[in-house]
């Protein structure tokens, strides 16, 4: 199957995810997807574990999901971004996230910077199962 058709199908899945959200959350999700698609235009995107996720070379980079407190925007390797507004949840994994409660909470310049960091700061989540939970840092591009 041609890559353009596959990407269109994935976009349709993500759009269907957006349509299941409340009107306010739908606006947030659409804006996030727009910025992520612009900055990571070469990334594969799909619904993974029930929410939208973008991948580079099969490695999850960024995604978002509905949480009780808002839309959680998560960067798999975000703990190493050294960004004050990104919250680190645990010590075992390298993820960091921010909760977005309204579209005005999004700072596109800041989000763009985080996405640029996500491209070059990556831990190898793609092979975490094969490595029995051990994360290795990937070489930057």
C-alpha positions as CSV (number, residue, x, y, z in Angstrom):
1,X,0.0,0.0,0.0
2,X,1.3,3.4,-0.9
3,X,2.6,5.7,1.9
4,X,0.2,8.5,1.1
5,X,-2.8,6.2,1.4
6,X,-1.5,4.8,4.7
7,X,-0.9,8.3,6.1
8,X,-4.4,9.3,5.0
9,X,-5.9,6.3,6.8
10,X,-3.9,7.2,10.0
11,X,-5.1,10.8,9.7
12,X,-8.7,9.5,9.5
13,X,-8.1,7.4,12.7
14,X,-6.8,10.4,14.5
15,X,-9.7,12.6,13.3
16,X,-12.1,9.9,14.6
17,X,-10.3,10.2,18.0
18,X,-10.8,14.0,17.9
19,X,-14.5,13.6,17.1
20,X,-15.0,11.5,20.2
21,X,-13.8,14.4,22.4
22,X,-15.8,17.2,23.8
23,X,-16.0,20.3,21.6
24,X,-13.3,22.2,23.8
25,X,-11.0,19.1,23.8
26,X,-11.5,18.7,20.1
27,X,-10.1,22.2,19.5
28,X,-7.1,21.4,21.6
29,X,-6.4,18.0,19.9
30,X,-6.8,19.6,16.4
31,X,-4.3,22.3,17.3
32,X,-1.8,19.8,18.8
33,X,-2.1,17.6,15.7
34,X,-1.6,20.6,13.4
35,X,1.6,21.8,15.1
36,X,3.0,18.2,15.5
37,X,2.3,17.5,11.9
38,X,4.1,20.7,10.8
39,X,7.2,20.2,12.9
40,X,7.5,16.4,12.6
41,X,6.2,16.2,9.0
42,X,8.2,13.0,8.4
43,X,6.8,11.2,11.4
44,X,4.5,8.2,11.2
45,X,1.3,8.9,13.1
46,X,-1.3,6.5,14.3
47,X,-3.7,5.5,17.1
48,X,-1.5,3.6,19.6
49,X,-2.8,2.3,22.9
50,X,-6.1,4.2,22.1
51,X,-4.6,7.6,21.5
52,X,-2.7,9.6,18.8
53,X,1.0,9.0,18.8
54,X,3.8,10.2,16.4
55,X,6.8,8.0,15.7
56,X,10.2,8.5,14.2
57,X,11.8,5.3,12.8
58,X,9.3,3.3,14.8
59,X,10.2,5.0,18.1
60,X,7.3,6.8,19.9
61,X,8.0,10.5,20.2
62,X,4.9,12.5,21.2
63,X,1.3,11.8,21.8
64,X,-1.8,13.0,23.7
65,X,-4.7,11.6,25.5
66,X,-7.7,12.6,27.5
67,X,-7.1,12.6,31.2
68,X,-9.4,13.7,34.0
69,X,-7.7,17.0,34.4
70,X,-7.3,17.8,30.7
71,X,-5.5,16.7,27.5
72,X,-2.1,15.2,28.5
73,X,0.6,16.0,25.9
74,X,3.4,13.5,26.5
75,X,6.9,13.3,25.2
76,X,8.4,9.9,25.6
77,X,12.0,11.3,26.1
78,X,10.9,14.6,27.6
79,X,12.6,14.2,30.9
80,X,15.8,15.1,29.2
81,X,14.5,18.2,27.5
82,X,15.3,20.4,30.5
83,X,12.0,22.2,30.1
84,X,10.5,23.7,33.3
85,X,6.8,23.3,32.2
86,X,7.1,19.6,31.3
87,X,6.4,17.4,34.4
88,X,8.3,14.2,34.9
89,X,6.2,11.4,36.3
90,X,8.5,8.6,37.3
91,X,12.2,7.7,37.4
92,X,12.2,4.4,35.4
93,X,11.1,5.9,32.1
94,X,12.1,9.2,30.5
95,X,8.7,10.7,29.7
96,X,7.5,14.1,30.6
97,X,4.2,15.8,30.0
98,X,2.0,18.8,30.4
99,X,-1.8,19.0,30.9
100,X,-3.7,21.3,28.5
101,X,-7.1,22.5,29.7
102,X,-7.8,25.0,27.0
103,X,-6.3,25.9,23.6
104,X,-5.0,29.2,25.0
105,X,-2.7,27.1,27.3
106,X,-0.7,26.1,24.2
107,X,2.3,28.2,23.4
108,X,3.1,27.3,19.8
109,X,6.7,28.5,20.0
110,X,7.3,26.5,23.2
111,X,5.6,23.4,21.6
112,X,7.7,23.8,18.5
113,X,10.9,23.9,20.6
114,X,9.8,20.7,22.5
115,X,9.1,18.9,19.2
116,X,12.5,19.9,17.9
117,X,14.1,18.5,21.0
118,X,12.0,15.4,20.6
119,X,13.6,14.8,17.3
120,X,17.2,14.8,18.7
121,X,16.7,13.6,22.3
122,X,15.4,10.1,22.1
123,X,15.5,7.0,24.3
124,X,14.9,3.7,22.5
125,X,11.3,2.8,23.5
126,X,11.0,0.8,20.3
127,X,13.2,-2.0,21.7
128,X,12.3,-1.8,25.4
129,X,10.4,-5.1,25.5
130,X,13.3,-6.9,23.7
131,X,15.7,-5.4,26.2
132,X,13.5,-6.5,29.1
133,X,12.6,-2.9,30.3
134,X,16.1,-1.4,29.8
135,X,16.1,1.9,28.0
136,X,19.1,3.0,26.0
137,X,19.7,6.5,24.7
138,X,19.7,6.8,20.9
139,X,22.4,8.7,19.1
140,X,21.1,12.2,18.1
141,X,20.5,12.9,14.4
